[in-house]
Amino acid sequence: MRDGRDDLRWAVRQRELRLPEPLVPLARLARNYRWSWTRGGPQLFAHLSPHGWERAGENPVRLLRDLSVAELETAAEDPGYVAELQRVAAAFDEAVDLDEAAAALQEGTIAFLCAEYAVHSSLPIYSGGLGALAGDILKEASDLRVPMAAVGLFYDQGYFHQRLDPSGQQHEYWIPTHAEDLAAVLVTDESGHPMEIGVPVEDREVAVRVWRVDVGRVPLFLLDSDVAVNTPYDRWITSRLYVSDRDLRLAQYTLLGVGGVRALEAMGLGPATIHLNEGHAALATLELARGEAAAGAPFAEAIEAARRRTVFTTHTPVPAGNETYPGEQMRAMLGSLPSELGVEPEQVLDLGRVNPGDHDEWPGMTVLGLRTSRAANGVSREHGRVARGMWHPVFGDADPEAAPIGHVTNGVHHPTWIAPAMRRLLDEHLPEGWFERADDPAVWSAVDEIPDAALWRVREELRADLIEFVRERSLRDRLGRSEPRDYVEAAARALDPGTLTLGFARRVATYKRLGLLMHDPERALALLDGPNPVQLLIAGKAHPADDAGKSLVRELFALKGAANVAQRVVFLEDYDLGIARRLVAGCDVWVNLPRPPMEASGTSGMKSAFNGGLQLSVADGWWAEAYDGTNGWSIPARTDLDEESQDQQDAETFYRLLEQEVVPTFAAREQDVPADWVRLIKASLRTVAPRFAATRMVREYQDTVYATPPPPAGA
Ligand SMILES: *Cc1c(COP(=O)(O)O)cnc(C)c1O
């Protein structure tokens, strides 16, 4: 089976030959992202050269390439270092056995298809929440030994980077990623040449190569159209995440869906179940049907056979996330597929229409996914309800609740998101083996036994680490904007390590209502500058085409000019996984103000909760099912108001909760410890951690969605 395992081994071997003998295990750690969530893994690389680690973007493949002989020799001669390397390598080898994982795939692969993955900040092929979730699912699937193989696209320029100018205007730029610098290997064929798969796009064939990236036991295959035989246009298809050009975008989805199935089959990984993680990949089912038709099945049977093998997750009610395309454009993209399926193009397009036969309706990826899958789900209880309300006409059900769309509430991969200091504290106080049973409420009840002072010490440490990070980052950001020198240097004194710190970081999409923070500027400034002040950390990118989002960023950024608050508000440029990791660890309060019911789930708050952060959030998405009156603060979700009144009400509640509850609770100290605050943290850990761990989520996918029996033939 040519699935890139040998190519990976070859790459590891090349590095091993250049390492001093005691350091040889570093070569295999560097080539599997399992290092990033193995205890002590990141520290092992950072220790070799703290500066080099930062320069390498925390990418071990680059780090090992760039280290000097002296740096390697020093580590090789340090018995403490070598012993720690052996410990980490043993844990790593216990978790990852390539051949055994590959054998398990032969028993029935779950093929996970998604347009983006946030596995690590050094692999920039993600934009936001969908990618973060997908990355966490792969890691948890690895931990739980789910036989999963994943497919995505290799974007050699990734998602855009954000830079603000001194007026707060967002500018975008792209940085080329060099695959040879990454833990990625090209899958080769029997002849030793890179495997090439042909993917029909419109009336031509686009060649793609396949990169293999190892995420623990789960191989992630990334399709890349930057191949010499392709035209310059086709080579561009996989250049950037979510390109604006609609033809290119559809071509991306064709490579992902159709190319994904072909690549897996070429590698001998013909999937038992395909999990379409969001509609982008939905064309995969048409490729499955094409295979059935080639074997003689009539259209209806071919689609039915594809349906039996497919499950679908919808991730957002926001229209931009449920793309539709003019029939003509979709028909052009499908090329000869309809005739291969033995039908007229309109019959294929009808699979993507709410009302089949209505030629004016634009077919869409979500409807296609719903119609061609045996099980479908939203990503929180509330989102399941909203999705049924949106899509029940697809199933001809007058009653929304009868629509066959369930929900699996999102979760986060705790080994990735719990900061080391918090993990050490929990290791000390939770029962042995808690880390592997994070979805068990019983292990979390022990949180109550942690001495308040010890828990608080960790929270203070995490906040102080964050403030240090933010000072450095904002100094750099200011230098990059050519700000005046005194303002640049003020960054080193900005913020205070002991002050109540609020975090608001996410994509700047309209429904996320970043602007609510400053809805009542006077009240906001009073909070920032009160006797018990708060400080505010903001980060987020606006989509390049979203002018409203960009002007919001500009407005918030203008706060830097307000007297007294310049030291208390920082906008961090270029939000990414690395910034997210620090923010969710160090912020005391995680703020989320989506316009209900648009937040399908949200996951950054869960990451914060695992670190002892408290939620101040609209009761939408996951928070609607997590808030119980004892574990944070909730802004009721009112959906019966017009948008302006909704904003008014929610801003009012937001400020009132801050003024009357959040600030006083944080300020009230007994022997320096805010006892009521710590009680809230404990309630939050106890109630949020087990239910919103990815462990619970992936088990639920296995037990419900993946286990859904195929519909009876002919149904
Ligand atoms: C977790 C995460 C998200 C998702 O955040 P939401 O709560 O869904 O807004 C987005 N971006 C990054 C970098 C993340 O780590």
The ligand as an SDF file (V2000), in Angstrom:
LIG
                    3D

 15 15  0  0  0  0  0  0  0  0999 V2000
  -10.6890   28.1490   18.8070 C   0  0  0  0  0  0  0  0  0  0  0  0
  -10.3490   29.0780   17.7210 C   0  0  0  0  0  0  0  0  0  0  0  0
  -11.3530   29.6900   16.9670 C   0  0  0  0  0  0  0  0  0  0  0  0
  -12.8110   29.4340   17.2360 C   0  0  0  0  0  0  0  0  0  0  0  0
  -13.3050   30.4500   18.0350 O   0  0  0  0  0  0  0  0  0  0  0  0
  -14.8420   30.7590   18.2350 P   0  0  0  0  0  0  0  0  0  0  0  0
  -15.1070   30.6340   19.6580 O   0  0  0  0  0  0  0  0  0  0  0  0
  -15.5930   29.7340   17.4430 O   0  0  0  0  0  0  0  0  0  0  0  0
  -15.0500   32.1180   17.7030 O   0  0  0  0  0  0  0  0  0  0  0  0
  -10.9850   30.5630   15.9620 C   0  0  0  0  0  0  0  0  0  0  0  0
   -9.6950   30.8400   15.7040 N   0  0  0  0  0  0  0  0  0  0  0  0
   -8.7010   30.2750   16.4000 C   0  0  0  0  0  0  0  0  0  0  0  0
   -7.2980   30.6230   16.0630 C   0  0  0  0  0  0  0  0  0  0  0  0
   -8.9920   29.3750   17.4240 C   0  0  0  0  0  0  0  0  0  0  0  0
   -7.9980   28.8050   18.1110 O   0  0  0  0  0  0  0  0  0  0  0  0
  1  2  1  0
  2  3  1  0
  2 14  2  0
  3  4  1  0
  3 10  2  0
  4  5  1  0
  5  6  1  0
  6  7  2  0
  6  8  1  0
  6  9  1  0
 10 11  1  0
 11 12  2  0
 12 13  1  0
 12 14  1  0
 14 15  1  0
M  END
$$$$
